Amino acid sequence: SLTTLNLKNLDLQGSLPSTLGQLTNLEFMILAFNDLVGPIPDEYANLVNLVEFNIGTNRLSGSIGHIVNQWTSIENLFIGINRFNGTILDDLIPLSSLMMFTGNQNSFSGTLPPELADLNFLSIFDIAFNDMDGTLPTEYGEILSLESLMIRNNDFVSTLPTEYGNLKNLAILLMENNDLTGDITLSHPVCIHSFTGVLINFVAGKDINCACCSQ
């Protein structure tokens, strides 16, 4: 009846054992900051009670979407800084409870599905430093829960949707090193780093005071 497995930052090496997929009562599986390699075993699709899955900062590889899309109770999914490839974002669409997703610094490909706008609790979305392409969906301007949108260092070619100005809770907007043009107006200051070809306006001339934007 184990519900929490926390083995982060223990210098674990080798591949993930498939037998962990038998721990079907697991709600929290945290294996971040180790030296794990290889794919996520298919048996992990059985972990349907997961609320948080954190395997960030390892050397894991292969495809993971067909496993993730079975975790319909997941709220926090941290898989950044690994070597995963293939598509992933379409597999997030069924995860209606998802709040935080970090898939940065992998080799994910594909486009941004508009259907992610139906994730009503999504607050952090990070797909930076991957091989994503296509345009930015206007529908993401409807994700009013969104606080951090990080898509920098991909291959997006798009006009920045003015609808993103509706994101009233947005605090971080990192989009540089894509091919983006256009401008939006936000009602409050956010961390935006620097852009080429994109203009971010702030109502009432408010200043940005976060450290990364003042460099």
LOGUVO-203432 format. One record per residue (C-alpha): residue in three letters; x, y, z. Coordinates in steps of 0.25 Angstrom, whole numbers, plus 5000, padded with zeros to 4 digits. Layout:
LOGUVO-203432
ALAXYZ;...
END
This chain:
LOGUVO-203432
SER500050005000;LEU501250094998;THR500750234993;THR502050314993;LEU503450274987;ASN504450384989;LEU505850354984;LYS506350484979;ASN507750524979;LEU508350394983;ASP509350374972;LEU508450254967;GLN509050194954;GLY508550094944;SER507150074938;LEU505750084944;PRO505249944949;SER503949904942;THR503449844956;LEU503149984961;GLY502049984952;GLN501349884961;LEU501249994972;THR499850034967;ASN499550114980;LEU500650204977;GLU500250354978;PHE501650414978;MET502850364970;ILE504050454972;LEU505350404965;ALA505950544961;PHE507450584961;ASN508050444959;ASP508850374948;LEU507750284943;VAL507750244928;GLY506950164918;PRO505450174915;ILE504250184925;PRO503650034926;ASP502350014919;GLU501849954932;TYR501850094939;ALA500550124931;ASN499950044942;LEU500250154952;VAL498850214950;ASN498750274964;LEU500050364962;VAL499850514966;GLU501250554964;PHE502350484956;ASN503750554956;ILE504850494949;GLY505550624945;THR507050634943;ASN507450494939;ARG507850434926;LEU506550354923;SER506250344908;GLY505150284898;SER503750314897;ILE502850344909;GLY501550394904;HIS500850264903;ILE501050244918;VAL500750384923;ASN499450384916;GLN498950274925;TRP499150364938;THR497850434938;SER498050474953;ILE499350544951;GLU499550684955;ASN501050704955;LEU501850644943;PHE503350674944;ILE504150614933;GLY505150724929;ILE506650714926;ASN506650574921;ARG506750514907;PHE505350474903;ASN504850494889;GLY503650474880;THR502350544883;ILE501750574897;LEU500750694897;ASP499650624890;ASP499750514902;LEU499450624912;ILE498150664907;PRO497350554915;LEU498050594928;SER496950694933;SER497550714947;LEU498950754941;MET499550874948;MET501050874946;PHE501750814934;THR503250834931;GLY503750754919;ASN504950854916;GLN506350814911;ASN505950684904;SER505750654889;PHE504250654888;SER503650694875;GLY502250734869;THR501350854870;LEU500550914881;PRO499150854882;PRO498050954884;GLU497350854892;LEU498350884904;ALA497451014906;ASP496450914912;LEU497350884924;ASN496650984934;PHE497650964945;LEU498950974937;SER499951084944;ILE501351044939;PHE501650994925;ASP503050984921;ILE503450924908;ALA504751004906;PHE505950954899;ASN505350844890;ASP505050824875;MET503650874875;ASP503150954863;GLY501851014857;THR501051134862;LEU500551184875;PRO499051144878;THR498151264880;GLU497451174890;TYR498551184900;GLY498051324903;GLU496851254910;ILE497751174920;LEU497451284931;SER498151194942;LEU499451204934;GLU500551264942;SER501851224935;LEU501951194920;MET503251154915;ILE503451114900;ARG504851174897;ASN505851114889;ASN504951034879;ASP504651054865;PHE503251124866;VAL502951214854;SER501751304858;THR501151434861;LEU500951454875;PRO499451444878;THR498851564884;GLU497951474892;TYR499151454901;GLY498951584907;ASN497751524914;LEU498651434923;LYS498451514936;ASN499151424945;LEU500451414936;ALA501751444943;ILE502751374934;LEU502751384919;LEU504051324912;MET503951314897;GLU505251354892;ASN506051284881;ASN504851254872;ASP504351324860;LEU503251404866;THR502751544862;GLY501651634867;ASP501251704880;ILE500351684891;THR499851774903;LEU499851714917;SER499151784929;HIS500351754938;PRO501851734938;VAL502351594935;CYS503751534934;ILE503951524918;HIS505451524916;SER505851584903;PHE505151564890;THR505551594875;GLY504351644867;VAL503351634878;LEU502851754886;ILE502251734900;ASN501451854905;PHE501051884919;VAL499851964923;ALA500152084932;GLY501652074929;LYS501951974940;ASP503351934942;ILE503951794942;ASN504751764954;CYS505151624953;ALA506651584953;CYS506651514940;CYS506051634932;SER506951734938;GLN508251664933;
END
